[in-house]
Protein backbone atom coordinates (compact mmCIF):
# COMPACT_ATOMS: atom_id res chain seq x y z
CA UNK A 1 0.00 0.00 0.00
CA UNK A 2 1.28 3.46 -0.93
CA UNK A 3 0.91 5.89 2.00
CA UNK A 4 -1.13 9.00 1.20
CA UNK A 5 -0.47 12.22 3.15
CA UNK A 6 -3.33 13.42 5.37
CA UNK A 7 -1.66 15.95 7.67
CA UNK A 8 -4.93 17.49 8.90
CA UNK A 9 -6.24 14.11 10.03
CA UNK A 10 -2.90 13.45 11.68
CA UNK A 11 -3.11 16.73 13.56
CA UNK A 12 -6.49 15.72 15.03
CA UNK A 13 -5.13 12.32 16.13
CA UNK A 14 -2.12 13.98 17.70
CA UNK A 15 -4.19 16.63 19.49
CA UNK A 16 -6.58 14.05 20.97
CA UNK A 17 -3.67 11.90 22.05
CA UNK A 18 -1.90 14.75 23.81
CA UNK A 19 -5.13 15.88 25.48
CA UNK A 20 -6.34 12.50 26.76
CA UNK A 21 -3.96 9.54 26.40
CA UNK A 22 -1.70 8.71 29.34
CA UNK A 23 1.31 6.85 27.92
CA UNK A 24 3.24 4.09 29.65
CA UNK A 25 6.85 4.46 30.84
CA UNK A 26 6.82 8.18 30.00
CA UNK A 27 7.00 11.65 31.48
CA UNK A 28 3.80 12.86 29.85
CA UNK A 29 4.89 16.43 29.14
CA UNK A 30 8.18 15.40 27.54
CA UNK A 31 6.98 12.99 24.84
CA UNK A 32 5.88 13.53 21.26
CA UNK A 33 4.21 10.31 20.07
CA UNK A 34 4.17 9.88 16.27
CA UNK A 35 0.67 9.64 14.79
CA UNK A 36 0.47 6.38 12.81
CA UNK A 37 -1.86 6.29 9.80
CA UNK A 38 -1.43 2.65 8.82
CA UNK A 39 0.74 -0.43 8.70
CA UNK A 40 1.25 -3.41 6.43
CA UNK A 41 3.79 -6.22 6.44
CA UNK A 42 7.09 -4.92 7.78
CA UNK A 43 6.23 -1.21 7.41
CA UNK A 44 4.13 1.52 8.99
CA UNK A 45 3.59 5.13 7.95
CA UNK A 46 2.52 8.46 9.40
CA UNK A 47 -0.05 11.02 8.24
CA UNK A 48 2.60 12.96 6.33
CA UNK A 49 3.17 9.91 4.13
CA UNK A 50 6.56 8.97 5.62
CA UNK A 51 7.05 5.22 5.64
CA UNK A 52 9.29 3.34 8.09
CA UNK A 53 10.69 -0.16 8.04
CA UNK A 54 9.79 -1.46 11.49
CA UNK A 55 12.81 -3.14 13.05
CA UNK A 56 10.91 -3.33 16.37
CA UNK A 57 7.99 -5.55 15.28
CA UNK A 58 5.76 -3.21 17.29
CA UNK A 59 7.11 -4.19 20.70
CA UNK A 60 8.56 -7.45 19.39
CA UNK A 61 5.13 -8.95 18.77
CA UNK A 62 4.24 -8.65 15.07
CA UNK A 63 6.04 -11.90 14.24
CA UNK A 64 4.06 -12.25 11.00
CA UNK A 65 4.00 -8.52 10.25
CA UNK A 66 1.09 -6.11 10.21
CA UNK A 67 -2.33 -6.84 8.70
CA UNK A 68 -1.77 -10.41 7.53
CA UNK A 69 -4.96 -11.02 5.50
CA UNK A 70 -5.60 -14.54 6.84
CA UNK A 71 -5.44 -13.41 10.46
CA UNK A 72 -7.57 -10.32 9.78
CA UNK A 73 -10.14 -12.56 8.06
CA UNK A 74 -10.14 -15.00 10.98
CA UNK A 75 -10.84 -12.18 13.45
CA UNK A 76 -13.64 -10.88 11.24
CA UNK A 77 -15.16 -14.33 10.88
CA UNK A 78 -15.02 -14.97 14.63
CA UNK A 79 -16.59 -11.57 15.34
CA UNK A 80 -19.48 -12.47 13.04
CA UNK A 81 -19.99 -15.85 14.75
CA UNK A 82 -19.27 -15.18 18.46
CA UNK A 83 -17.59 -11.95 19.51
CA UNK A 84 -17.06 -12.91 23.16
CA UNK A 85 -17.99 -15.47 25.78
CA UNK A 86 -17.21 -16.11 29.44
CA UNK A 87 -14.10 -18.17 30.25
CA UNK A 88 -15.89 -20.97 32.18
CA UNK A 89 -17.27 -22.51 28.96
CA UNK A 90 -15.70 -24.62 26.22
CA UNK A 91 -15.51 -22.46 23.11
CA UNK A 92 -14.22 -23.69 19.75
CA UNK A 93 -11.61 -20.95 19.18
CA UNK A 94 -10.31 -21.27 22.75
CA UNK A 95 -10.09 -25.06 22.62
CA UNK A 96 -8.35 -25.06 19.25
CA UNK A 97 -5.87 -22.37 20.25
CA UNK A 98 -4.97 -24.31 23.40
CA UNK A 99 -4.47 -27.50 21.40
CA UNK A 100 -2.27 -25.82 18.78
CA UNK A 101 -0.12 -24.17 21.45
CA UNK A 102 0.20 -27.38 23.49
CA UNK A 103 1.27 -29.29 20.39
CA UNK A 104 4.26 -26.96 20.09
CA UNK A 105 5.35 -26.46 23.67
CA UNK A 106 8.20 -28.68 24.87
CA UNK A 107 7.71 -31.77 27.01
CA UNK A 108 4.46 -32.20 28.92
CA UNK A 109 3.40 -28.54 29.00
CA UNK A 110 -0.03 -29.55 27.74
CA UNK A 111 -2.39 -27.45 29.84
CA UNK A 112 -2.88 -23.82 28.81
CA UNK A 113 -4.13 -21.07 31.11
CA UNK A 114 -4.97 -18.01 29.02
CA UNK A 115 -4.28 -14.45 30.14
CA UNK A 116 -4.53 -11.07 28.43
CA UNK A 117 -0.77 -10.55 28.06
CA UNK A 118 2.71 -11.44 29.25
CA UNK A 119 2.77 -9.62 32.59
CA UNK A 120 -0.34 -11.31 33.92
CA UNK A 121 0.99 -14.63 32.61
CA UNK A 122 4.01 -14.10 34.88
CA UNK A 123 1.72 -13.16 37.78
CA UNK A 124 -0.20 -16.41 37.43
CA UNK A 125 2.88 -18.56 36.87
CA UNK A 126 4.35 -17.28 40.14
CA UNK A 127 1.05 -17.84 41.95
CA UNK A 128 0.89 -21.41 40.64
CA UNK A 129 4.49 -22.07 41.72
CA UNK A 130 3.88 -20.73 45.23
CA UNK A 131 0.70 -22.74 45.69
CA UNK A 132 2.32 -25.87 44.27
CA UNK A 133 5.37 -25.69 46.54
CA UNK A 134 3.96 -23.94 49.59
CA UNK A 135 6.98 -21.61 49.47
CA UNK A 136 7.16 -17.84 49.09
CA UNK A 137 10.43 -16.65 47.54
CA UNK A 138 11.02 -16.28 43.81
CA UNK A 139 14.44 -15.83 42.20
CA UNK A 140 14.97 -13.86 39.00
CA UNK A 141 17.92 -12.39 37.17
CA UNK A 142 19.36 -8.93 36.89
CA UNK A 143 19.28 -7.79 33.25
CA UNK A 144 15.73 -9.02 32.73
CA UNK A 145 12.22 -7.78 32.06
CA UNK A 146 9.04 -9.65 33.00
CA UNK A 147 6.25 -7.06 32.81
CA UNK A 148 4.71 -4.00 34.41
CA UNK A 149 2.27 -5.48 36.95
CA UNK A 150 3.22 -5.67 40.62
CA UNK A 151 4.85 -9.10 40.83
CA UNK A 152 6.23 -8.94 37.30
CA UNK A 153 7.89 -5.57 37.77
CA UNK A 154 9.47 -6.74 41.02
CA UNK A 155 10.87 -9.75 39.17
CA UNK A 156 12.29 -7.44 36.52
CA UNK A 157 16.03 -6.82 36.79
CA UNK A 158 16.41 -3.40 35.17
CA UNK A 159 15.75 0.20 36.28
CA UNK A 160 12.06 0.05 35.40
CA UNK A 161 11.66 -1.90 38.65
CA UNK A 162 13.15 0.70 40.96
CA UNK A 163 10.16 3.01 41.46
CA UNK A 164 7.84 0.10 42.31
CA UNK A 165 10.20 -2.14 44.27
CA UNK A 166 8.87 -2.30 47.82
CA UNK A 167 11.25 -5.14 48.81
CA UNK A 168 8.12 -6.98 49.97
CA UNK A 169 7.36 -9.10 46.89
CA UNK A 170 9.47 -12.08 47.95
CA UNK A 171 11.89 -11.60 45.03
CA UNK A 172 15.63 -12.25 45.17
CA UNK A 173 17.79 -11.26 42.20
CA UNK A 174 20.91 -13.01 40.98
CA UNK A 175 23.36 -12.68 38.10
CA UNK A 176 22.71 -14.76 34.98
CA UNK A 177 25.50 -15.42 32.46
CA UNK A 178 26.60 -12.73 30.02
CA UNK A 179 30.21 -13.19 28.95
CA UNK A 180 30.62 -9.81 27.23
CA UNK A 181 29.99 -8.05 30.55
CA UNK A 182 30.73 -10.95 32.88
CA UNK A 183 30.18 -10.63 36.62
CA UNK A 184 32.23 -13.80 37.13
CA UNK A 185 35.58 -12.80 35.59
CA UNK A 186 35.10 -15.58 33.05
CA UNK A 187 37.13 -15.82 29.85
CA UNK A 188 35.11 -18.49 28.03
CA UNK A 189 31.45 -19.40 27.62
CA UNK A 190 32.12 -22.62 29.55
CA UNK A 191 33.55 -20.70 32.50
CA UNK A 192 30.70 -18.23 32.39
CA UNK A 193 28.06 -20.97 32.50
CA UNK A 194 29.78 -22.90 35.27
CA UNK A 195 30.40 -19.86 37.45
CA UNK A 196 26.89 -18.50 36.91
CA UNK A 197 25.41 -21.84 37.98
CA UNK A 198 27.65 -21.94 41.05
CA UNK A 199 26.53 -18.39 41.91
CA UNK A 200 22.87 -19.36 41.54
CA UNK A 201 23.19 -22.45 43.71
CA UNK A 202 25.09 -20.47 46.36
CA UNK A 203 22.33 -17.85 46.34
CA UNK A 204 19.75 -20.58 46.91
CA UNK A 205 21.84 -22.06 49.72
CA UNK A 206 22.03 -18.74 51.56
CA UNK A 207 18.37 -17.88 50.96
CA UNK A 208 17.30 -21.34 52.16
CA UNK A 209 16.28 -23.93 49.53
CA UNK A 210 13.08 -24.70 51.41
CA UNK A 211 11.93 -21.09 51.04
CA UNK A 212 12.28 -20.80 47.26
CA UNK A 213 9.18 -21.50 45.16
CA UNK A 214 10.47 -20.70 41.70
CA UNK A 215 13.28 -19.49 39.50
CA UNK A 216 11.98 -17.25 36.71
CA UNK A 217 14.19 -16.68 33.67
CA UNK A 218 13.72 -15.35 30.18
CA UNK A 219 14.94 -18.17 27.96
CA UNK A 220 16.81 -15.47 26.03
CA UNK A 221 16.61 -12.06 27.72
CA UNK A 222 14.93 -9.60 25.37
CA UNK A 223 14.92 -5.90 26.16
CA UNK A 224 17.91 -6.46 28.45
CA UNK A 225 20.03 -7.12 25.38
CA UNK A 226 19.23 -10.47 23.72
CA UNK A 227 21.87 -12.40 25.64
CA UNK A 228 21.80 -15.98 24.37
CA UNK A 229 22.76 -18.16 27.36
CA UNK A 230 25.87 -20.31 26.99
CA UNK A 231 25.54 -24.02 26.32
CA UNK A 232 24.58 -25.97 29.41
CA UNK A 233 23.33 -23.05 31.48
CA UNK A 234 19.57 -23.58 31.21
CA UNK A 235 20.06 -27.33 31.57
CA UNK A 236 22.05 -26.60 34.73
CA UNK A 237 19.25 -24.43 36.09
CA UNK A 238 16.84 -27.29 35.38
CA UNK A 239 19.06 -29.64 37.43
CA UNK A 240 19.27 -27.17 40.32
CA UNK A 241 15.48 -26.79 40.35
CA UNK A 242 15.04 -30.57 40.40
CA UNK A 243 17.58 -30.90 43.21
CA UNK A 244 15.77 -28.48 45.53
CA UNK A 245 12.15 -28.98 44.45
CA UNK A 246 11.98 -25.52 42.89
CA UNK A 247 9.60 -24.71 40.03
CA UNK A 248 11.43 -23.66 36.86
CA UNK A 249 9.55 -20.91 35.00
CA UNK A 250 10.71 -19.89 31.53
CA UNK A 251 9.47 -16.54 30.22
CA UNK A 252 8.98 -16.94 26.45
CA UNK A 253 6.81 -13.85 26.03
CA UNK A 254 9.30 -12.22 23.67
CA UNK A 255 11.34 -15.19 22.44
CA UNK A 256 8.45 -17.53 21.66
CA UNK A 257 6.55 -18.33 18.48
CA UNK A 258 9.31 -18.30 15.91
CA UNK A 259 11.33 -15.30 17.03
CA UNK A 260 14.49 -17.37 17.62
CA UNK A 261 14.06 -19.64 14.61
CA UNK A 262 12.30 -22.26 16.74
CA UNK A 263 8.74 -22.35 18.05
CA UNK A 264 10.19 -21.65 21.49
CA UNK A 265 13.70 -20.69 22.50
CA UNK A 266 13.66 -23.54 25.02
CA UNK A 267 13.92 -25.85 22.01
CA UNK A 268 17.35 -24.41 21.22
CA UNK A 269 18.63 -25.72 24.55
CA UNK A 270 16.65 -28.94 24.91
CA UNK A 271 15.14 -27.77 28.20
CA UNK A 272 11.62 -28.37 29.52
CA UNK A 273 10.49 -25.98 32.28
CA UNK A 274 7.64 -26.62 34.71
CA UNK A 275 5.79 -23.50 33.59
CA UNK A 276 6.23 -21.42 30.45
CA UNK A 277 4.73 -17.99 29.87
CA UNK A 278 3.88 -16.66 26.42
CA UNK A 279 2.14 -13.71 24.72
CA UNK A 280 3.14 -11.34 21.86
CA UNK A 281 3.90 -13.65 18.90
CA UNK A 282 1.16 -16.16 19.77
CA UNK A 283 -1.17 -14.09 17.57
CA UNK A 284 1.23 -11.37 16.42
CA UNK A 285 -0.38 -8.97 18.87
CA UNK A 286 -3.50 -8.57 16.73
CA UNK A 287 -5.74 -9.03 19.81
CA UNK A 288 -4.31 -9.08 23.37
CA UNK A 289 -3.50 -12.64 24.46
CA UNK A 290 -1.01 -14.38 26.73
CA UNK A 291 -0.86 -17.50 28.79
CA UNK A 292 0.90 -20.07 30.92
CA UNK A 293 1.73 -23.54 29.61
CA UNK A 294 1.57 -25.91 32.58
CA UNK A 295 3.27 -29.25 33.25
CA UNK A 296 1.27 -32.31 34.24
CA UNK A 297 2.64 -32.27 37.80
CA UNK A 298 1.62 -28.69 38.49
CA UNK A 299 -1.71 -29.08 36.72
CA UNK A 300 -2.40 -32.07 38.97
CA UNK A 301 -2.02 -29.82 42.03
CA UNK A 302 -5.24 -28.16 40.96
CA UNK A 303 -7.02 -31.33 39.85
CA UNK A 304 -9.32 -31.39 42.88
CA UNK A 305 -8.16 -28.16 44.51
CA UNK A 306 -9.53 -25.01 42.84
CA UNK A 307 -6.97 -22.70 41.32
CA UNK A 308 -7.61 -19.33 42.99
CA UNK A 309 -7.21 -17.06 39.98
CA UNK A 310 -8.79 -16.07 36.71
CA UNK A 311 -9.56 -13.28 34.27
CA UNK A 312 -12.85 -12.12 32.75
CA UNK A 313 -11.34 -12.27 29.26
CA UNK A 314 -9.27 -15.44 29.70
CA UNK A 315 -9.18 -17.14 26.31
CA UNK A 316 -11.16 -14.38 24.60
CA UNK A 317 -12.64 -15.81 21.38
CA UNK A 318 -11.34 -13.01 19.14
CA UNK A 319 -7.84 -13.34 20.57
CA UNK A 320 -7.89 -17.13 20.32
CA UNK A 321 -9.19 -17.05 16.74
CA UNK A 322 -6.27 -14.75 15.91
CA UNK A 323 -3.90 -17.23 17.60
CA UNK A 324 -5.29 -20.16 15.61
CA UNK A 325 -4.91 -18.25 12.35
CA UNK A 326 -1.43 -17.01 13.26
CA UNK A 327 -0.11 -20.46 14.14
CA UNK A 328 -1.60 -21.90 10.96
CA UNK A 329 -0.06 -19.11 8.88
CA UNK A 330 3.32 -19.74 10.48
CA UNK A 331 3.06 -23.43 9.55
CA UNK A 332 1.77 -22.86 6.02
CA UNK A 333 4.28 -20.15 5.16
CA UNK A 334 7.29 -21.63 6.93
CA UNK A 335 7.73 -18.54 9.09
CA UNK A 336 9.76 -20.29 11.81
CA UNK A 337 12.07 -21.82 9.22
CA UNK A 338 12.39 -18.46 7.50
CA UNK A 339 13.49 -16.82 10.75
CA UNK A 340 16.05 -19.57 11.32
CA UNK A 341 17.46 -19.37 7.79
CA UNK A 342 17.61 -15.59 7.57
CA UNK A 343 19.15 -15.34 11.01
CA UNK A 344 21.96 -17.72 10.13
CA UNK A 345 22.53 -16.80 6.49
CA UNK A 346 21.63 -13.11 6.26
CA UNK A 347 21.20 -11.24 9.54
CA UNK A 348 24.15 -12.67 11.44
CA UNK A 349 26.69 -12.14 8.62
CA UNK A 350 25.32 -8.66 7.79
CA UNK A 351 25.54 -7.47 11.38
CA UNK A 352 29.04 -8.93 11.71
CA UNK A 353 30.03 -6.93 8.64
CA UNK A 354 28.58 -3.76 10.17
CA UNK A 355 30.56 -4.43 13.34
CA UNK A 356 33.74 -4.63 11.30
CA UNK A 357 33.09 -1.19 9.83
CA UNK A 358 31.86 0.65 12.90
CA UNK A 359 33.92 1.15 16.08
CA UNK A 360 30.71 1.90 17.98
CA UNK A 361 29.66 -1.77 17.76
CA UNK A 362 31.17 -3.69 20.65
CA UNK A 363 29.35 -6.98 20.19
CA UNK A 364 26.77 -8.60 17.89
CA UNK A 365 24.64 -11.36 19.40
CA UNK A 366 21.43 -13.19 18.62
CA UNK A 367 19.67 -15.90 16.67
CA UNK A 368 16.75 -16.12 14.26
CA UNK A 369 15.05 -12.71 14.11
CA UNK A 370 16.28 -11.81 17.61
CA UNK A 371 19.50 -9.75 17.59
CA UNK A 372 21.18 -6.89 19.42
CA UNK A 373 24.17 -4.64 18.86
CA UNK A 374 25.98 -3.57 22.03
CA UNK A 375 27.12 -0.01 21.33
CA UNK A 376 30.29 1.19 23.01
CA UNK A 377 32.35 4.31 23.43
CA UNK A 378 35.55 2.30 23.45
CA UNK A 379 35.90 -1.22 22.04
CA UNK A 380 38.97 -2.03 24.10
CA UNK A 381 37.47 -1.14 27.47
CA UNK A 382 33.90 -2.03 26.44
CA UNK A 383 32.69 1.21 28.00
CA UNK A 384 29.03 1.58 26.96
CA UNK A 385 28.19 4.35 24.52
CA UNK A 386 25.99 5.88 27.23
CA UNK A 387 25.97 5.27 31.00
CA UNK A 388 23.59 2.75 32.56
CA UNK A 389 20.04 4.14 32.61
CA UNK A 390 21.21 7.37 30.95
CA UNK A 391 18.75 10.21 30.37
CA UNK A 392 18.85 13.73 28.98
CA UNK A 393 22.23 14.95 27.80
CA UNK A 394 23.94 11.78 29.01
CA UNK A 395 21.84 9.84 26.51
CA UNK A 396 22.65 12.16 23.59
CA UNK A 397 24.71 9.60 21.60
CA UNK A 398 21.88 7.04 21.57
CA UNK A 399 19.32 9.74 20.82
CA UNK A 400 21.40 10.88 17.84
CA UNK A 401 21.73 7.29 16.64
CA UNK A 402 17.98 6.74 16.86
CA UNK A 403 17.20 9.99 15.06
CA UNK A 404 19.60 9.07 12.25
CA UNK A 405 17.94 5.68 11.81
CA UNK A 406 14.51 7.29 11.51
CA UNK A 407 15.84 9.86 9.06
CA UNK A 408 16.84 6.95 6.82
CA UNK A 409 13.44 5.28 7.06
CA UNK A 410 14.22 2.74 9.79
CA UNK A 411 12.32 2.60 13.07
CA UNK A 412 14.84 1.21 15.57
CA UNK A 413 14.42 -0.56 18.90
CA UNK A 414 16.83 1.35 21.14
CA UNK A 415 17.28 0.52 24.81
CA UNK A 416 20.09 1.95 26.95
CA UNK A 417 23.32 1.35 24.98
CA UNK A 418 21.80 -1.25 22.66
CA UNK A 419 19.92 -1.36 19.41
CA UNK A 420 17.88 -4.45 18.72
CA UNK A 421 17.28 -5.96 15.30
CA UNK A 422 13.89 -7.64 15.66
CA UNK A 423 11.93 -7.33 12.39
CA UNK A 424 8.96 -9.58 11.62
CA UNK A 425 9.91 -13.24 11.27
CA UNK A 426 8.58 -13.26 7.70
CA UNK A 427 10.64 -10.23 6.64
CA UNK A 428 12.14 -10.50 3.15
CA UNK A 429 15.80 -10.39 2.24
CA UNK A 430 15.18 -7.18 0.27
CA UNK A 431 13.64 -5.54 3.34
CA UNK A 432 16.56 -6.65 5.47
CA UNK A 433 18.99 -5.18 2.95
CA UNK A 434 17.12 -1.87 3.14
CA UNK A 435 17.21 -1.97 6.92
CA UNK A 436 20.92 -2.73 7.10
CA UNK A 437 21.69 0.19 4.79
CA UNK A 438 19.81 2.52 7.14
CA UNK A 439 21.49 0.94 10.15
CA UNK A 440 24.87 1.44 8.52
CA UNK A 441 24.19 5.17 8.14
CA UNK A 442 22.91 5.50 11.73
CA UNK A 443 25.96 3.71 13.14
CA UNK A 444 28.18 6.26 11.43
CA UNK A 445 26.55 8.84 13.70
CA UNK A 446 27.20 6.65 16.77
CA UNK A 447 30.85 6.32 15.65
CA UNK A 448 31.28 10.06 16.18
CA UNK A 449 30.98 9.52 19.93
CA UNK A 450 33.63 6.80 20.17
CA UNK A 451 37.18 7.28 21.42
Secondary structure as UniProt FT lines:
FT   HELIX           7..20
FT   TURN            24..25
FT   HELIX           28..30
FT   STRAND          36..41
FT   STRAND          43..46
FT   TURN            47..48
FT   STRAND          51..54
FT   TURN            55..56
FT   HELIX           57..60
FT   TURN            63..64
FT   HELIX           69..81
FT   TURN            87..88
FT   HELIX           92..102
FT   TURN            103..104
FT   TURN            107..108
FT   STRAND          111..115
FT   HELIX           118..133
FT   STRAND          137..141
FT   HELIX           150..155
FT   HELIX           159..164
FT   STRAND          171..174
FT   HELIX           179..181
FT   HELIX           189..207
FT   HELIX           209..211
FT   STRAND          212..218
FT   TURN            222..225
FT   TURN            231..232
FT   HELIX           233..244
FT   STRAND          247..251
FT   TURN            253..260
FT   HELIX           266..269
FT   STRAND          275..278
FT   HELIX           280..282
FT   TURN            283..285
FT   STRAND          290..294
FT   HELIX           296..301
FT   TURN            312..315
FT   HELIX           317..332
FT   TURN            333..334
FT   HELIX           335..342
FT   HELIX           343..347
FT   HELIX           348..357
FT   TURN            359..360
FT   STRAND          361..367
FT   TURN            368..369
FT   STRAND          370..378
FT   TURN            379..382
FT   STRAND          383..384
FT   TURN            388..389
FT   HELIX           392..395
FT   HELIX           396..407
FT   TURN            408..409
FT   STRAND          410..411
FT   STRAND          413..415
FT   TURN            416..417
FT   STRAND          418..421
FT   TURN            425..426
FT   HELIX           429..447
FT   TURN            448..449
//
